[in-house]
Amino acid sequence: MRILVSIIISLVLLSAVSTEAQTEKVRVYLKMVALGQIEDVKSKLPDLLAEYPSDPGVQLLHAVVIEDAFKAVEKYKTIVRVYPDSE
């Protein structure tokens, strides 16, 4: 189920076009998650979170790789509440 949600989120984010570097990185990492490369993404996430702590895409990526479903849902809710106009 978690992988299905990750794939759906990945497809939604990949359909939007943006020129921001971190957005492109997030799209690449979401695609990696969809392909099962979660550990690789987890290793890159701390750097993204440090560099772009308030970017909604980075926050979404963080939520996607959280293993605790309840924590992930809370993170998704926060993203929707704090960044209602984001992709």
N, C-alpha and C positions, 0 to 999 in steps of 0.2 A: 504494500500500500504506500509506504513511504517513497519508494522508487517511482511509483506512478505519479505521485504528487510532484516529485522532483522533476520528472520529465515534462509534465504539464506546465509547471512554472518556467522551466527552461525554454519551452517553445514559445510561451507568451513573451518572455523577455527577449528572445532572439528575433521576434517579429518586429520589434521597434528599432528605429534607426537613431543612433546618437553618435556624436563625435568625441565625447569625453573618454579619456583613456581608462579610467576606472570602470566605466560602464562596459567597455569592450572586454576588459579583464573579467568582469563579473559574468558576462555572457559566455566567455570561454570556459570559466570555471563551472558554471551551471551545466554546460554541455558535458564537461568532464564527469560531473556527478551523475548525469543521466547515463553515461557510459560505464559507470561503476568505479570510477577513479576517485572515490570519496577521500581516501587517505591522502592522496596527493593534494587535493584541494584543502583539506584540513591543515596541511603543512604550510600552505601559502596564506591562509586566512589571518593569522596574527599580524603579518605585515600589512595586509589590506586594512584591517581594523585599526591599526596604529596610524596609517597614513590617511585614511578616509573614515573616521569614526562616526560621522553623521550622514554618510551616504546611504540612501535607502536601498540601493542595489547591493551594497556590501552587507548591510544588515539582513537583507533577504538571503544572501548566500550563507551567512552565518546561521540563520534559522534552518535552512535546508540541510546543513550538515550536523545539526544538533541531534543527538541520538535519543534524547528524552522527548517523546512526542508532546507531552504537556508543556514543557519549556519551549518547544518549537512553536506551538500554537500561541502561547503568550507573546512570543517574539513577533509572529505574524500580526497579531492584534495590535501590537505597539506600532509596527510599521504602517499599518492602515490608518491608525489614529494620528500618528505624528506626521506622516508624509502622504496625505490623501491625494495629492496631485501628481505623485510620482508614477512612473511606468508600472 
